[in-house]
Amino acid sequence: MDKAQKIFNPIWNDYLKNNPLVKSVYNSFIELGEEVVNDHIAFRTFNDPRINIDVLSKQFINAGYEFKGEYHFEQKKLYAKHFELAGFENAPRIFISELKLEEMSPFLRETALRLIDQIPTNILDSPELILKGRLWEKPSYKVYEQLRQESEYASWVYVFGFRANHFTISINSLQQLNSIEKVVNFLIDKGFEMNTSGGIIKGNPEGLLEQASITAGTIPVEFIEGDYDIPGCYYEFARRYEDKNGNLYSGFIAKSADKIFESTDYRKN
């Protein structure tokens, strides 16, 4: 676990530093006296063999993580895998998704390949690729908008590159806010905007997993055309249930995750 924790520390620090809204959420739980345990951490990429899931997962695999499940998102043209650290119950799961470039428009596909071509070979070969953020040219707001019209996911990767897309608070580890309804009401009372796509609460106890998330806070980004405020990262909340054998469900529900992805969708004020 110590080896994995050394990976998580810089990822967590980057996540908080660049997203004031999620830091405010975290502080709200801490001020209430809750201990925050991470259920899972999510990352985004393209399915190019130089930067796909298998590449980004290397550092976690080297730290002892093992592949546990795969997921398909046909409408969003995404594929994902999740990984777990054997022998450590409270270690965060790792969820990595990738956009299937072969199913996208020539413009999106060519843009993605042009960006990947700019990444130095020594960084592509480094297990720390997942910590490096954007490794290509300063983004163009015009390109961002064009990508966004086809895929919100692609436009997010274009601007933010390789960094945690979100962390997830484990509701199972909370004492006072020990149900997803309590968490949601607490966040709404604090003034945080919830992702309502598919309902505020995604999933149910029968499916063994309930999830909710805030919408990503906007942050200023320097584009070629000037500074624009766009959605950054967000915070998720997950409540897991035991199956009929008494084992806590550890996977993900694609139908719910599909709606959680929309937490970073662009929203006009």
C-alpha positions in Angstrom: 0.0 0.0 0.0 2.9 2.3 0.7 4.1 2.1 -2.9 0.6 2.9 -4.1 0.2 5.8 -1.7 3.3 7.5 -3.2 1.4 7.6 -6.5 -1.8 8.9 -5.0 -0.2 11.8 -3.1 0.8 13.9 -6.1 -2.4 13.0 -7.9 -4.5 14.2 -4.9 -2.5 17.4 -4.5 -2.9 18.2 -8.2 -6.6 17.5 -8.0 -7.1 19.9 -5.0 -4.8 22.6 -6.2 -6.5 23.0 -9.6 -10.1 22.6 -8.5 -11.1 25.0 -5.6 -14.7 23.6 -5.7 -13.7 20.0 -4.8 -11.4 21.3 -2.1 -14.4 23.1 -0.6 -16.4 19.9 -0.7 -13.6 18.0 1.0 -13.3 20.6 3.7 -17.0 20.5 4.3 -16.8 16.8 5.2 -13.7 17.3 7.3 -15.3 20.1 9.3 -18.2 17.9 10.1 -15.7 15.4 11.7 -15.9 12.8 8.9 -13.0 10.7 7.8 -12.8 10.8 4.0 -11.9 7.5 2.4 -11.6 7.3 -1.4 -13.8 4.7 -3.1 -12.2 5.2 -6.5 -10.2 7.5 -8.7 -11.0 8.0 -12.3 -8.8 8.9 -15.4 -9.6 9.6 -19.0 -7.6 9.0 -22.2 -7.8 8.0 -25.9 -7.5 4.4 -27.1 -4.3 5.1 -29.1 -1.8 2.3 -28.2 0.7 4.9 -27.0 -1.6 6.3 -24.2 -4.5 3.8 -23.8 -5.8 2.1 -20.6 -3.0 -0.5 -20.6 -0.4 2.2 -20.7 -1.9 4.5 -18.0 -2.5 1.5 -15.7 1.1 0.5 -15.7 2.1 2.4 -12.6 -0.8 1.0 -10.7 -0.1 -2.5 -11.8 3.5 -2.1 -10.7 2.2 -1.0 -7.3 0.2 -4.2 -6.9 -3.1 -3.4 -8.6 -5.0 -6.1 -10.5 -7.5 -5.9 -13.4 -11.1 -6.6 -12.0 -13.7 -5.5 -14.6 -14.4 -3.9 -17.9 -17.3 -1.7 -19.1 -18.7 -0.5 -22.4 -20.5 2.8 -23.1 -21.8 2.5 -26.6 -23.5 5.9 -26.9 -20.4 7.8 -25.6 -18.1 5.5 -27.6 -16.1 4.7 -24.5 -14.5 1.6 -23.0 -13.2 1.3 -19.4 -11.5 -1.0 -17.0 -11.2 -0.9 -13.2 -8.4 -2.2 -11.0 -8.1 -3.1 -7.3 -5.2 -3.4 -4.9 -5.1 -7.0 -3.6 -5.2 -7.4 0.2 -6.1 -3.8 1.0 -9.8 -3.3 1.5 -9.7 0.5 1.8 -7.4 1.1 -1.1 -9.1 3.2 -3.8 -10.2 1.4 -6.9 -8.7 2.8 -10.2 -11.2 3.4 -13.0 -9.6 4.3 -16.4 -11.7 5.0 -19.5 -10.7 5.6 -23.1 -12.5 7.2 -26.1 -12.7 4.8 -29.2 -11.1 7.0 -31.8 -12.0 4.7 -34.7 -15.6 5.5 -34.1 -15.2 9.3 -34.1 -15.2 11.9 -36.9 -12.0 12.5 -39.0 -11.6 15.9 -37.3 -11.6 14.5 -33.8 -9.5 11.5 -34.7 -6.9 13.6 -36.5 -6.8 16.2 -33.7 -6.2 13.4 -31.1 -3.4 11.9 -33.1 -1.8 15.3 -33.7 -1.7 15.9 -29.9 -0.4 12.5 -29.1 2.4 12.9 -31.7 3.6 15.9 -29.6 4.2 13.9 -26.5 8.0 13.3 -26.0 8.9 9.6 -26.3 10.6 9.5 -22.9 7.4 10.6 -21.2 5.3 8.1 -23.2 7.6 5.4 -21.9 7.4 6.7 -18.3 5.1 5.0 -15.8 4.4 8.6 -14.5 2.6 9.6 -17.7 -0.7 9.6 -15.7 0.7 12.4 -13.6 1.8 14.8 -16.3 -1.3 16.8 -17.2 -1.5 18.2 -20.7 1.6 17.4 -22.8 0.8 19.1 -26.0 0.2 22.6 -27.5 -1.8 25.3 -25.8 -5.4 24.6 -26.5 -7.5 26.6 -28.9 -11.0 27.5 -27.7 -12.3 27.1 -31.3 -11.0 23.5 -31.3 -12.3 22.9 -27.8 -15.8 24.0 -28.9 -15.7 21.8 -32.0 -14.6 18.8 -30.1 -17.2 19.4 -27.4 -20.0 19.4 -30.0 -19.0 15.8 -30.8 -17.7 14.6 -27.5 -17.6 16.4 -24.1 -15.2 13.7 -23.0 -12.7 14.5 -25.9 -12.8 18.2 -25.2 -12.0 17.6 -21.5 -9.0 15.4 -22.4 -7.9 18.0 -25.0 -7.6 20.7 -22.3 -6.6 18.8 -19.2 -4.6 15.8 -20.4 -3.5 13.1 -18.0 -4.7 13.9 -14.5 -7.4 12.6 -12.2 -10.9 13.4 -13.6 -12.5 12.8 -10.2 -12.1 11.3 -6.8 -14.9 9.5 -5.0 -15.9 9.6 -1.3 -16.8 6.3 0.1 -20.2 6.7 1.9 -19.6 3.3 3.6 -16.8 4.9 5.6 -18.8 7.9 6.8 -20.3 8.0 10.3 -22.9 10.8 10.3 -23.6 11.0 6.6 -24.0 7.3 6.3 -26.5 7.2 3.4 -26.5 8.6 0.0 -29.6 10.6 0.7 -27.9 12.3 3.7 -24.8 13.1 1.6 -26.9 14.6 -1.2 -29.0 16.7 1.2 -25.8 17.9 3.0 -24.3 19.0 -0.3 -27.4 20.7 -1.5 -27.7 22.6 1.8 -24.1 23.7 1.4 -25.0 25.1 -2.0 -23.2 22.6 -4.3 -24.8 21.9 -7.6 -25.6 18.2 -8.2 -25.4 16.3 -11.4 -29.0 15.6 -12.2 -28.6 13.5 -15.4 -30.5 10.3 -14.9 -31.6 11.6 -11.5 -29.4 12.9 -8.6 -29.0 9.4 -7.2 -27.8 6.8 -9.8 -28.4 3.2 -9.0 -30.1 1.5 -6.1 -29.5 -1.0 -3.2 -30.8 -3.8 -5.4 -28.1 -3.1 -7.9 -25.6 -3.0 -5.0 -24.3 0.5 -5.8 -25.6 4.0 -5.5 -23.7 7.0 -6.8 -24.1 10.8 -7.0 -21.8 13.6 -8.0 -21.5 17.4 -8.0 -21.1 19.1 -11.3 -17.5 20.1 -12.1 -16.7 23.6 -11.0 -15.5 26.0 -13.7 -11.9 27.1 -13.7 -10.0 29.7 -15.8 -8.0 28.1 -18.6 -5.6 29.9 -20.9 -6.5 29.3 -24.5 -4.8 30.7 -27.6 -7.8 33.1 -28.0 -7.6 34.2 -24.3 -8.9 33.0 -21.0 -12.2 31.1 -20.7 -13.9 29.5 -17.7 -14.7 25.8 -18.4 -15.6 22.8 -16.3 -12.6 21.1 -14.6 -12.9 18.2 -12.2 -15.7 17.0 -9.9 -16.3 15.0 -6.8 -18.3 11.8 -6.7 -19.9 9.8 -3.8 -20.6 6.1 -3.7 -22.5 3.8 -1.4 -21.9 0.0 -1.8 -24.0 -2.9 -0.6 -23.3 -6.5 0.2 -24.3 -9.2 -2.2 -26.2 -12.4 -1.2 -23.0 -14.0 0.0 -22.2 -11.1 2.3 -19.4 -9.6 0.1 -19.4 -5.9 -0.6 -20.0 -5.2 -4.2 -16.8 -3.8 -5.7 -17.5 -3.2 -9.4 -19.3 -0.5 -11.3 -22.7 -0.1 -13.1 -22.2 1.1 -16.7 -25.7 2.6 -16.8 -24.9 4.8 -13.8 -21.3 5.6 -14.8 -22.6 6.8 -18.2 -24.5 9.6 -16.4 -21.6 10.3 -14.0 -19.4 11.1 -17.0 -21.7 14.1 -17.7 -20.5 15.9 -14.5 -17.9 17.6 -16.6 -20.3 18.7 -19.4 -20.1 22.3 -20.4 -23.0 24.4 -18.9 -23.9 27.9 -19.7 -24.4 30.1 -16.7 
